[in-house]
Amino acid sequence: KALKFVILTVIAGVIMFFFGIPALAKFTGFVAELVKSDKPITQNDKTPPAPPQIESTPEFTNQEILKIIGKSEEGAVIKLVFNGKEDEVVTNTNGEFSKNLDLQKGENTLVASAKDLAGNESQKTKNFTITFDSDEPDLTINSPSGGTSFFGSRQRQVDIKGSVDDKDTKVTINDRFVAVEDSGDFQFTTTLNEGENKFTIKAEDFAGNVSQSELSLNFTL
């Protein structure tokens, strides 16, 4: 019995040495990590964030309210300088932010920067310029006059002439593009069909404002 007791004691000691002590060490380390996790972590962050990313803004618009959408670090404070006035918005948990801006007539300027939770401030974004224009372009049909009648094969081909106030205005006649000269004048040559011929002339500027005029011409062989 004594011999069996000695042998069992030795075996228990071996098991404790190889398995018990490492397990105890792991348990002790686990407890130590739990204690550390309850303490606040102090970070010395001096790296500035990247400039905020702002979705492309239109150069021209006919909408008085412009919604700015962008992205930066989570919880960052985004400083917006719009037409010389500062405003701030904070990003959400996904780093996203948005802001509605009331545009003034003509050019509007916008630049932005970001400040992270550690107080580091990014460089500024590029300067954005947004032109707000809600006025319809001037469209004039110079010739021929509406309701004019044409007769014979020699008068079957007609030039529709007109002008707009800006050479960059897009002009279409019955959905066909018409070239506009630097002076703002345009000309569209068409062949009349027998009877009444209807034409829809549209002028659209960069901001999306549209002027429209209807023209009706009569033709008899």
Backbone as JSON, one array per atom type, in Angstrom:
{
  "sequence": "KALKFVILTVIAGVIMFFFGIPALAKFTGFVAELVKSDKPITQNDKTPPAPPQIESTPEFTNQEILKIIGKSEEGAVIKLVFNGKEDEVVTNTNGEFSKNLDLQKGENTLVASAKDLAGNESQKTKNFTITFDSDEPDLTINSPSGGTSFFGSRQRQVDIKGSVDDKDTKVTINDRFVAVEDSGDFQFTTTLNEGENKFTIKAEDFAGNVSQSELSLNFTL",
  "N": [[0.82, -1.2, 0.0], [1.9, 1.22, 0.78], [3.82, 1.51, -1.19], [2.17, 1.77, -3.46], [0.95, 4.2, -2.84], [3.1, 5.97, -2.93], [3.78, 5.77, -5.63], [1.45, 6.76, -6.88], [1.49, 9.34, -5.9], [3.78, 10.37, -7.11], [2.99, 10.24, -9.8], [0.82, 12.05, -9.77], [2.2, 14.37, -9.17], [3.75, 14.68, -11.46], [1.75, 15.1, -13.4], [0.62, 17.5, -12.45], [2.83, 19.17, -12.78], [3.29, 19.26, -15.55], [0.83, 19.95, -16.67], [-0.86, 21.31, -14.88], [0.5, 23.64, -13.85], [1.05, 25.27, -16.26], [-1.63, 25.71, -17.0], [-2.53, 27.15, -14.82], [-0.94, 29.38, -15.1], [-1.88, 30.46, -17.49], [-4.47, 31.09, -16.73], [-3.95, 33.04, -14.8], [-2.82, 35.02, -16.43], [-5.04, 35.65, -18.01], [-6.79, 36.8, -16.13], [-5.26, 39.02, -15.48], [-5.35, 40.44, -17.92], [-8.05, 41.09, -17.98], [-8.17, 42.89, -15.88], [-6.57, 44.93, -16.89], [-8.1, 45.77, -19.05], [-10.1, 47.27, -17.95], [-9.0, 49.68, -17.45], [-8.5, 53.01, -18.64], [-7.37, 53.63, -21.96], [-4.63, 55.34, -23.03], [-3.77, 57.25, -25.73], [-1.33, 58.66, -27.82], [-1.98, 60.42, -30.22], [-0.93, 62.03, -32.97], [-1.25, 62.29, -35.61], [-2.59, 63.86, -38.37], [-5.89, 63.7, -39.8], [-6.98, 62.63, -43.11], [-8.01, 64.99, -45.65], [-11.54, 65.69, -45.74], [-13.7, 63.66, -47.75], [-15.67, 64.76, -50.29], [-18.63, 64.31, -52.05], [-19.02, 64.7, -55.58], [-19.84, 67.96, -56.55], [-22.23, 70.01, -58.29], [-21.25, 72.24, -60.91], [-22.95, 74.11, -61.9], [-26.3, 74.92, -61.05], [-29.89, 74.88, -60.77], [-31.22, 74.66, -58.47], [-32.07, 75.9, -55.34], [-31.34, 74.95, -52.82], [-28.61, 73.08, -51.83], [-27.44, 69.87, -51.25], [-24.82, 68.7, -49.41], [-22.76, 65.9, -49.36], [-20.56, 63.72, -47.68], [-17.48, 62.07, -46.5], [-15.47, 60.99, -43.75], [-13.28, 60.42, -40.92], [-14.67, 58.42, -38.26], [-16.71, 60.16, -36.0], [-15.42, 62.55, -36.43], [-15.04, 66.11, -36.58], [-16.36, 68.13, -38.98], [-15.39, 70.95, -40.6], [-16.97, 73.41, -42.37], [-16.53, 75.9, -44.69], [-18.45, 78.11, -46.08], [-19.18, 80.33, -48.53], [-17.57, 82.13, -47.13], [-18.45, 81.92, -44.5], [-18.28, 80.07, -41.47], [-19.19, 76.74, -40.57], [-20.17, 73.74, -38.81], [-20.24, 70.13, -38.78], [-20.79, 66.85, -37.53], [-19.39, 63.64, -38.09], [-21.01, 60.43, -38.56], [-21.21, 57.04, -37.12], [-20.27, 55.63, -39.25], [-18.6, 57.35, -40.44], [-19.76, 59.17, -42.11], [-21.24, 62.19, -43.39], [-23.57, 64.93, -43.82], [-24.95, 67.93, -45.22], [-27.18, 70.62, -45.67], [-27.1, 73.34, -47.84], [-27.85, 76.73, -48.33], [-28.04, 78.26, -51.3], [-26.83, 81.26, -52.84], [-27.69, 83.69, -55.34], [-25.78, 83.45, -58.29], [-22.21, 82.92, -58.02], [-21.07, 80.54, -55.62], [-18.98, 79.59, -52.93], [-17.1, 76.89, -51.5], [-15.24, 75.22, -48.99], [-13.61, 72.65, -47.12], [-12.56, 71.03, -44.02], [-11.24, 68.54, -41.72], [-11.43, 67.54, -38.28], [-10.07, 65.28, -36.04], [-10.83, 62.95, -33.27], [-8.73, 63.26, -31.55], [-8.04, 65.83, -31.82], [-6.52, 66.58, -33.97], [-6.11, 68.34, -37.02], [-7.06, 68.25, -40.39], [-5.72, 68.94, -43.71], [-7.08, 71.41, -45.96], [-9.82, 70.85, -48.21], [-10.05, 70.97, -51.83], [-11.07, 74.05, -53.39], [-14.45, 74.48, -53.92], [-16.69, 75.61, -56.41], [-19.89, 76.71, -56.93], [-22.4, 77.61, -59.07], [-25.39, 79.27, -58.82], [-28.28, 79.47, -60.67], [-31.38, 80.38, -61.64], [-32.76, 81.46, -63.71], [-34.48, 81.45, -66.78], [-33.04, 80.83, -70.0], [-32.63, 83.4, -72.52], [-34.49, 83.21, -75.43], [-34.88, 83.72, -78.82], [-36.74, 83.74, -81.78], [-35.96, 84.62, -84.88], [-36.57, 84.43, -87.63], [-38.4, 82.2, -89.83], [-41.56, 83.95, -89.38], [-44.11, 82.74, -87.17], [-46.74, 80.78, -88.56], [-46.34, 81.45, -91.17], [-46.7, 80.98, -94.7], [-45.56, 78.87, -97.31], [-44.79, 78.28, -100.77], [-44.57, 76.11, -103.57], [-41.79, 74.3, -105.07], [-39.4, 75.68, -104.86], [-39.53, 77.08, -102.49], [-39.57, 75.21, -100.59], [-37.47, 74.42, -98.94], [-36.38, 75.7, -95.91], [-34.89, 78.13, -93.75], [-34.58, 78.23, -90.35], [-34.05, 80.74, -88.15], [-32.48, 82.08, -85.27], [-31.69, 83.27, -81.9], [-29.76, 83.12, -78.83], [-28.97, 84.12, -75.43], [-26.51, 83.29, -74.53], [-23.62, 81.76, -75.73], [-22.98, 79.22, -74.92], [-25.31, 77.95, -74.44], [-27.48, 75.22, -74.89], [-29.13, 74.29, -77.81], [-31.99, 72.92, -79.28], [-33.98, 71.72, -82.01], [-36.94, 70.27, -82.57], [-35.86, 68.14, -81.14], [-33.39, 67.83, -82.3], [-29.97, 68.63, -82.28], [-28.63, 71.93, -82.53], [-26.11, 73.96, -83.86], [-24.57, 76.63, -82.1], [-23.44, 79.86, -82.6], [-20.58, 81.95, -81.66], [-21.64, 84.43, -81.24], [-24.11, 83.87, -80.31], [-26.08, 83.38, -82.11], [-28.09, 81.15, -84.13], [-28.83, 78.69, -86.68], [-31.09, 76.72, -88.5], [-31.63, 74.45, -91.0], [-34.27, 73.17, -92.87], [-36.48, 70.87, -94.6], [-39.66, 71.36, -95.78], [-42.76, 69.66, -95.26], [-45.75, 68.72, -97.05], [-48.53, 70.67, -96.18], [-49.19, 71.48, -92.73], [-46.38, 72.29, -90.74], [-44.8, 71.63, -87.77], [-42.66, 72.96, -85.28], [-40.59, 72.57, -82.44], [-38.71, 74.55, -80.5], [-36.03, 74.51, -78.31], [-34.12, 75.86, -75.63], [-31.49, 75.3, -73.46], [-29.7, 75.99, -70.52], [-26.52, 75.72, -68.66], [-27.27, 75.3, -66.03], [-29.59, 73.92, -66.18], [-31.94, 75.22, -66.74], [-34.73, 75.86, -68.84], [-35.91, 77.23, -71.89], [-38.64, 77.5, -74.15], [-40.05, 77.46, -77.42], [-42.67, 77.52, -79.8], [-43.17, 76.85, -83.23], [-44.96, 77.2, -86.22], [-45.3, 76.3, -89.55], [-46.54, 76.59, -92.89], [-46.94, 74.69, -95.9], [-47.38, 74.49, -99.39], [-47.49, 72.74, -102.4]],
  "CA": [[0.0, 0.0, 0.0], [2.8, 2.38, 0.84], [4.45, 1.65, -2.49], [1.17, 2.32, -4.37], [0.75, 5.61, -2.5], [4.26, 6.73, -3.43], [3.7, 5.83, -7.09], [0.36, 7.68, -7.23], [1.93, 10.7, -5.57], [4.72, 10.79, -8.17], [2.22, 10.48, -11.02], [0.07, 13.29, -9.59], [3.15, 15.49, -9.26], [4.12, 14.87, -12.86], [0.6, 15.7, -14.09], [0.54, 18.88, -12.01], [3.96, 19.94, -13.32], [3.18, 19.45, -17.0], [-0.48, 20.46, -17.07], [-1.47, 22.21, -13.89], [1.19, 24.93, -13.76], [0.73, 26.1, -17.44], [-3.02, 26.14, -16.95], [-2.61, 28.2, -13.81], [-0.31, 30.59, -15.65], [-2.81, 31.03, -18.45], [-5.59, 31.69, -15.98], [-3.44, 34.27, -14.19], [-2.7, 36.02, -17.49], [-6.39, 36.05, -18.4], [-7.27, 37.72, -15.1], [-4.5, 40.27, -15.61], [-5.89, 41.16, -19.07], [-9.33, 41.66, -17.59], [-7.9, 44.06, -15.04], [-6.05, 45.99, -17.76], [-9.15, 46.26, -19.94], [-10.94, 48.23, -17.22], [-8.29, 50.95, -17.34], [-8.56, 53.79, -19.88], [-6.19, 53.55, -22.81], [-4.16, 56.66, -23.41], [-3.06, 57.22, -27.0], [-0.72, 59.93, -28.2], [-2.22, 60.49, -31.66], [-0.58, 63.34, -33.52], [-1.36, 62.19, -37.06], [-3.82, 64.52, -38.84], [-6.67, 62.9, -40.75], [-7.01, 63.09, -44.5], [-9.11, 65.93, -45.91], [-12.8, 64.98, -45.95], [-14.09, 63.37, -49.12], [-16.98, 65.33, -50.61], [-19.14, 63.85, -53.34], [-18.94, 65.74, -56.6], [-20.88, 69.0, -56.52], [-22.42, 70.58, -59.64], [-20.7, 73.58, -61.16], [-24.12, 74.96, -62.12], [-27.55, 74.32, -60.61], [-31.04, 75.77, -60.64], [-31.81, 74.34, -57.19], [-31.6, 76.86, -54.34], [-30.74, 74.21, -51.7], [-27.65, 72.08, -52.27], [-27.09, 68.92, -50.19], [-23.44, 68.24, -49.45], [-22.57, 64.58, -48.77], [-19.15, 63.4, -47.65], [-17.02, 61.02, -45.6], [-14.2, 61.21, -43.06], [-13.16, 59.48, -39.82], [-15.81, 58.36, -37.34], [-16.72, 61.15, -34.92], [-14.65, 63.75, -36.78], [-15.79, 67.37, -36.75], [-16.11, 68.67, -40.31], [-15.57, 72.4, -40.67], [-17.33, 73.87, -43.7], [-16.48, 77.35, -44.91], [-19.33, 78.31, -47.22], [-19.3, 81.77, -48.81], [-16.85, 82.88, -46.1], [-18.99, 81.68, -43.16], [-17.93, 78.75, -40.96], [-20.22, 75.89, -39.98], [-19.62, 72.44, -38.45], [-21.1, 68.96, -38.75], [-20.04, 65.72, -36.99], [-19.62, 62.4, -38.84], [-21.65, 59.36, -37.8], [-20.36, 55.88, -36.84], [-19.7, 55.18, -40.53], [-17.75, 58.41, -40.97], [-20.5, 59.92, -43.12], [-21.87, 63.45, -42.97], [-24.31, 65.64, -44.87], [-25.33, 69.29, -44.82], [-27.91, 71.39, -46.67], [-26.59, 74.7, -47.98], [-28.72, 77.66, -49.07], [-27.23, 78.96, -52.3], [-27.17, 82.61, -53.23], [-27.61, 83.89, -56.79], [-24.42, 83.6, -58.79], [-21.2, 81.98, -57.55], [-20.97, 80.16, -54.21], [-17.72, 78.89, -52.7], [-17.1, 75.94, -50.38], [-14.01, 74.49, -48.68], [-13.86, 71.9, -45.89], [-11.46, 70.34, -43.36], [-11.71, 67.61, -40.7], [-10.69, 67.46, -37.02], [-10.38, 63.98, -35.44], [-11.13, 62.93, -31.85], [-7.54, 63.68, -30.81], [-7.84, 67.26, -32.04], [-5.68, 66.85, -35.14], [-6.89, 68.91, -38.11], [-6.57, 67.9, -41.72], [-5.59, 70.02, -44.68], [-8.36, 71.77, -46.56], [-10.14, 70.29, -49.52], [-9.98, 71.96, -52.9], [-12.17, 75.02, -53.37], [-15.57, 74.16, -54.81], [-17.47, 76.76, -56.85], [-21.2, 76.31, -57.41], [-23.15, 78.76, -59.57], [-26.85, 79.09, -58.74], [-28.96, 80.26, -61.7], [-32.74, 79.88, -61.84], [-33.38, 82.24, -64.79], [-34.54, 80.78, -68.08], [-32.25, 81.54, -71.02], [-33.37, 84.17, -73.52], [-34.59, 82.53, -76.72], [-35.59, 84.54, -79.8], [-36.84, 83.21, -83.14], [-35.9, 85.79, -85.75], [-37.3, 84.16, -88.88], [-39.57, 82.96, -90.29], [-42.6, 84.18, -88.38], [-45.07, 81.64, -87.03], [-47.91, 80.86, -89.43], [-45.97, 81.82, -92.54], [-46.99, 79.96, -95.71], [-44.58, 78.77, -98.4], [-45.42, 77.67, -101.93], [-43.7, 75.67, -104.65], [-40.58, 73.55, -104.72], [-38.29, 76.58, -104.53], [-39.67, 77.56, -101.12], [-39.75, 74.05, -99.7], [-36.38, 74.41, -97.96], [-36.5, 76.9, -95.09], [-33.93, 78.34, -92.68], [-35.12, 78.77, -89.09], [-32.96, 81.49, -87.54], [-32.79, 82.63, -83.94], [-30.53, 83.62, -81.06], [-29.83, 82.94, -77.38], [-28.13, 85.11, -74.77], [-25.2, 82.72, -74.17], [-23.18, 80.82, -76.76], [-22.88, 77.88, -74.35], [-26.65, 77.4, -74.29], [-27.77, 74.09, -75.79], [-30.35, 74.54, -78.58], [-32.5, 71.81, -80.09], [-35.21, 71.94, -82.76], [-37.53, 68.93, -82.7], [-34.9, 67.22, -80.5], [-32.13, 67.76, -83.04], [-29.06, 69.67, -81.8], [-28.31, 72.99, -83.47], [-24.89, 74.66, -83.48], [-24.73, 78.03, -81.7], [-22.22, 80.62, -82.87], [-20.08, 82.73, -80.52], [-22.53, 85.58, -81.06], [-25.39, 83.4, -79.78], [-27.01, 83.12, -83.22], [-28.14, 79.77, -84.64], [-29.62, 78.52, -87.9], [-31.47, 75.32, -88.74], [-32.21, 74.31, -92.33], [-35.18, 72.02, -92.91], [-37.33, 70.73, -95.78], [-41.04, 71.31, -95.34], [-43.69, 68.68, -95.8], [-47.04, 69.27, -97.47], [-49.44, 70.98, -95.08], [-48.64, 72.2, -91.58], [-45.13, 71.79, -90.18], [-44.63, 72.16, -86.43], [-41.31, 72.9, -84.75], [-40.41, 72.92, -81.03], [-37.33, 75.04, -80.29], [-35.7, 74.56, -76.89], [-32.8, 76.36, -75.23], [-31.2, 74.85, -72.09], [-28.4, 76.46, -70.06], [-25.76, 74.78, -67.86], [-27.96, 75.05, -64.77], [-30.77, 73.1, -66.42], [-33.12, 76.04, -67.04], [-35.15, 75.63, -70.23], [-36.89, 78.08, -72.58], [-39.21, 76.76, -75.28], [-40.88, 78.22, -78.33], [-43.31, 76.71, -80.83], [-43.23, 77.5, -84.54], [-45.77, 76.45, -87.18], [-45.14, 76.8, -90.93], [-47.4, 75.88, -93.84], [-46.33, 74.52, -97.21], [-48.23, 73.96, -100.45], [-46.76, 72.62, -103.67]],
  "C": [[0.86, 1.25, 0.0], [3.43, 2.64, -0.52], [3.47, 2.25, -3.5], [0.95, 3.81, -4.11], [1.87, 6.47, -3.03], [4.16, 6.9, -4.94], [2.62, 6.8, -7.53], [0.74, 9.12, -6.95], [2.86, 11.24, -6.65], [3.97, 11.13, -9.45], [1.44, 11.79, -10.93], [1.0, 14.5, -9.68], [3.55, 15.78, -10.68], [2.99, 15.56, -13.64], [0.48, 17.17, -13.72], [1.63, 19.74, -12.65], [3.75, 20.27, -14.8], [1.86, 20.12, -17.42], [-1.04, 21.51, -16.12], [-0.84, 23.58, -13.86], [0.95, 25.79, -14.99], [-0.7, 26.61, -17.44], [-3.2, 27.26, -15.95], [-2.01, 29.51, -14.32], [-1.22, 31.27, -16.66], [-3.97, 31.72, -17.76], [-5.18, 33.01, -15.35], [-3.31, 35.38, -15.22], [-4.04, 36.54, -17.95], [-6.96, 37.06, -17.41], [-6.56, 39.06, -15.22], [-5.0, 41.1, -16.78], [-7.23, 41.8, -18.76], [-9.14, 42.91, -16.76], [-7.43, 45.22, -15.89], [-7.17, 46.6, -18.61], [-10.05, 47.27, -19.26], [-10.28, 49.59, -17.11], [-8.36, 51.71, -18.65], [-7.25, 53.72, -20.64], [-5.82, 54.95, -23.29], [-3.34, 56.55, -24.69], [-2.53, 58.61, -27.32], [-0.79, 60.04, -29.71], [-1.95, 61.91, -32.15], [-0.66, 63.34, -35.05], [-2.66, 62.83, -37.53], [-4.58, 63.62, -39.79], [-6.55, 63.44, -42.17], [-8.12, 64.12, -44.67], [-10.4, 65.16, -46.16], [-13.09, 64.79, -47.44], [-15.51, 63.88, -49.35], [-17.4, 64.85, -51.99], [-19.18, 65.02, -54.32], [-20.13, 66.69, -56.52], [-21.04, 69.59, -57.92], [-21.78, 71.95, -59.76], [-21.83, 74.58, -61.35], [-25.36, 74.21, -61.64], [-28.66, 75.36, -60.59], [-31.83, 75.48, -59.36], [-31.22, 75.23, -56.1], [-30.92, 76.17, -53.16], [-29.86, 73.1, -52.27], [-27.28, 71.19, -51.1], [-25.67, 68.43, -50.4], [-23.35, 66.91, -48.73], [-21.09, 64.24, -48.81], [-18.81, 62.33, -46.64], [-15.67, 61.38, -45.02], [-14.08, 60.16, -41.97], [-14.4, 59.52, -38.94], [-15.66, 59.39, -36.23], [-15.94, 62.41, -35.21], [-15.57, 64.95, -36.91], [-15.39, 67.96, -38.1], [-16.41, 70.17, -40.29], [-15.81, 72.79, -42.13], [-17.25, 75.39, -43.74], [-17.22, 77.61, -46.21], [-19.61, 79.79, -47.39], [-18.72, 82.61, -47.67], [-17.35, 82.65, -44.69], [-18.71, 80.24, -42.74], [-19.15, 78.04, -40.37], [-19.57, 74.53, -39.71], [-20.68, 71.36, -38.48], [-20.22, 67.78, -38.31], [-20.4, 64.46, -37.79], [-20.27, 61.36, -37.94], [-20.7, 58.18, -37.61], [-19.72, 55.31, -38.1], [-18.79, 56.24, -41.15], [-18.45, 59.29, -41.99], [-21.08, 61.2, -42.53], [-22.62, 64.07, -44.14], [-24.73, 66.99, -44.31], [-26.06, 69.95, -45.98], [-27.41, 72.83, -46.67], [-27.56, 75.53, -48.8], [-27.86, 78.49, -50.02], [-27.74, 80.37, -52.53], [-27.02, 82.72, -54.75], [-26.16, 84.1, -57.21], [-23.49, 82.56, -58.19], [-21.26, 81.78, -56.04], [-19.69, 79.35, -54.03], [-17.81, 78.01, -51.46], [-15.72, 75.31, -50.25], [-14.21, 73.83, -47.32], [-12.56, 71.32, -45.34], [-12.05, 69.48, -42.25], [-10.82, 67.67, -39.47], [-11.08, 66.16, -36.33], [-10.58, 64.1, -33.93], [-9.95, 63.38, -31.0], [-7.24, 65.16, -31.01], [-6.95, 67.6, -33.21], [-6.56, 67.32, -36.3], [-6.24, 68.62, -39.45], [-6.29, 69.16, -42.54], [-6.96, 70.29, -45.28], [-8.56, 71.03, -47.88], [-9.89, 71.35, -50.6], [-11.17, 72.92, -52.76], [-13.22, 74.62, -54.39], [-16.31, 75.46, -55.15], [-18.77, 76.26, -57.47], [-21.97, 77.56, -57.83], [-24.65, 78.44, -59.56], [-27.53, 80.05, -59.72], [-30.34, 79.64, -61.93], [-33.47, 80.63, -62.95], [-33.36, 81.45, -66.09], [-33.7, 81.55, -69.1], [-33.15, 82.3, -71.98], [-33.32, 83.44, -74.86], [-35.44, 83.38, -77.65], [-35.58, 83.84, -81.16], [-36.96, 84.41, -84.08], [-36.68, 85.6, -87.06], [-37.36, 82.65, -89.1], [-40.57, 83.13, -89.15], [-43.55, 82.99, -88.34], [-46.28, 81.85, -87.91], [-47.6, 81.22, -90.86], [-46.24, 80.66, -93.49], [-45.96, 80.03, -96.83], [-45.2, 77.95, -99.52], [-44.35, 77.24, -102.95], [-42.41, 75.03, -104.16], [-39.42, 74.45, -104.32], [-38.35, 77.08, -103.09], [-39.79, 76.4, -100.11], [-38.67, 73.98, -98.63], [-36.34, 75.75, -97.23], [-35.39, 76.93, -94.04], [-34.64, 78.94, -91.47], [-33.94, 79.42, -88.36], [-33.4, 82.06, -86.19], [-31.52, 82.95, -83.19], [-30.83, 83.33, -79.6], [-28.83, 83.9, -76.74], [-26.75, 84.6, -74.4], [-24.82, 81.67, -75.2], [-23.08, 79.39, -76.25], [-24.24, 77.25, -74.1], [-26.88, 76.3, -75.33], [-29.12, 74.34, -76.47], [-30.72, 73.28, -79.36], [-33.78, 72.26, -80.81], [-35.76, 70.57, -83.11], [-36.52, 67.86, -82.27], [-33.62, 67.01, -81.3], [-31.25, 68.93, -82.62], [-28.71, 70.64, -82.92], [-27.07, 73.72, -82.97], [-25.19, 76.13, -83.17], [-23.4, 78.74, -81.9], [-21.8, 81.41, -81.63], [-20.97, 83.92, -80.22], [-23.85, 85.19, -80.4], [-26.41, 83.09, -80.86], [-26.97, 81.64, -83.61], [-29.04, 79.74, -85.87], [-29.86, 77.03, -88.13], [-32.18, 75.24, -90.09], [-33.04, 73.04, -92.38], [-35.97, 72.03, -94.21], [-38.76, 70.51, -95.31], [-41.81, 70.19, -96.01], [-44.98, 69.38, -96.21], [-47.95, 69.48, -96.26], [-48.73, 71.73, -93.95], [-47.4, 71.49, -91.05], [-44.9, 72.45, -88.82], [-43.2, 71.93, -85.93], [-41.31, 73.33, -83.27], [-38.94, 73.29, -80.83], [-37.09, 75.17, -78.8], [-34.28, 75.09, -76.69], [-32.59, 75.99, -73.76], [-29.81, 75.32, -71.68], [-27.74, 75.41, -69.17], [-26.48, 74.39, -66.57], [-29.21, 74.2, -64.94], [-32.04, 73.89, -66.65], [-33.44, 75.94, -68.53], [-36.14, 76.71, -70.68], [-37.37, 77.33, -73.8], [-40.11, 77.66, -76.11], [-41.43, 77.28, -79.39], [-43.41, 77.51, -82.13], [-44.0, 76.62, -85.51], [-45.65, 77.1, -88.56], [-46.0, 75.94, -91.86], [-46.7, 75.8, -95.21], [-47.35, 73.88, -98.18], [-47.42, 73.89, -101.74], [-47.39, 73.48, -104.76]]
}
